[in-house]
Amino acid sequence: MPDVQKISIALTGEQIGTLRAAVQTGEYATTSEIVREAIREWQLKRELLQEDLKRLRQLWDQGKESGTSRPVDFEAARREARKRLAKDTGIKALAR
């Protein structure tokens, strides 16, 4: 087991009650186990968020490097999308 150190945290009465209830029902062995699991999930979520931010920054940079923007004809884009969808699905009514 890794080096375990104790720290003190402040929780609301409701949070403490929820932790104790999970231990009493046998869902967890100890309240520390619950807190460690919560921290592991937070760490994973944090890592995923960092990866998402890195990817967004890359996409932003690619967009900036792609040149100046130009107007989009949304009606033409919709018609093209409907044609592609109709072709792919065989639904003719969408190809208006």
Backbone hydrogen bonds, N-H to C=O, Kabsch-Sander energy under -0.5 kcal/mol:
donor,donor_aa,acceptor,acceptor_aa,energy
5,Q,3,D,-0.5
11,L,9,I,-0.5
16,I,12,T,-2.4
17,G,13,G,-2.4
18,T,14,E,-2.2
19,L,15,Q,-2.3
20,R,16,I,-2.7
21,A,17,G,-2.3
22,A,18,T,-1.9
23,V,19,L,-1.7
24,Q,20,R,-2.8
25,T,21,A,-2.0
26,G,23,V,-1.3
27,E,22,A,-1.5
28,Y,22,A,-1.3
34,I,30,T,-1.2
35,V,31,T,-2.2
36,R,32,S,-2.8
37,E,33,E,-2.2
38,A,34,I,-2.5
39,I,35,V,-2.3
40,R,36,R,-2.4
41,E,37,E,-2.4
42,W,38,A,-2.2
43,Q,39,I,-2.7
44,L,40,R,-2.3
45,K,41,E,-2.6
46,R,42,W,-2.5
47,E,43,Q,-2.4
48,L,44,L,-2.6
49,L,45,K,-2.3
50,Q,46,R,-2.2
51,E,47,E,-2.2
52,D,48,L,-2.5
53,L,49,L,-2.7
54,K,50,Q,-2.3
55,R,51,E,-2.4
56,L,52,D,-2.7
57,R,53,L,-2.4
58,Q,54,K,-2.1
59,L,55,R,-2.6
60,W,56,L,-2.6
61,D,57,R,-2.6
62,Q,58,Q,-2.5
63,G,59,L,-2.6
64,K,60,W,-2.4
65,E,61,D,-2.4
66,S,62,Q,-1.1
67,G,64,K,-0.9
74,F,72,V,-1.1
77,A,73,D,-2.2
78,R,74,F,-2.6
79,R,75,E,-2.5
80,E,76,A,-2.4
81,A,77,A,-2.4
82,R,78,R,-2.8
83,K,79,R,-2.4
84,R,80,E,-2.4
85,L,81,A,-2.5
86,A,82,R,-2.8
87,K,83,K,-2.5
88,D,84,R,-2.6
89,T,85,L,-2.6
90,G,86,A,-2.4
92,K,90,G,-0.8
95,A,92,K,-1.5
96,R,94,L,-1.2
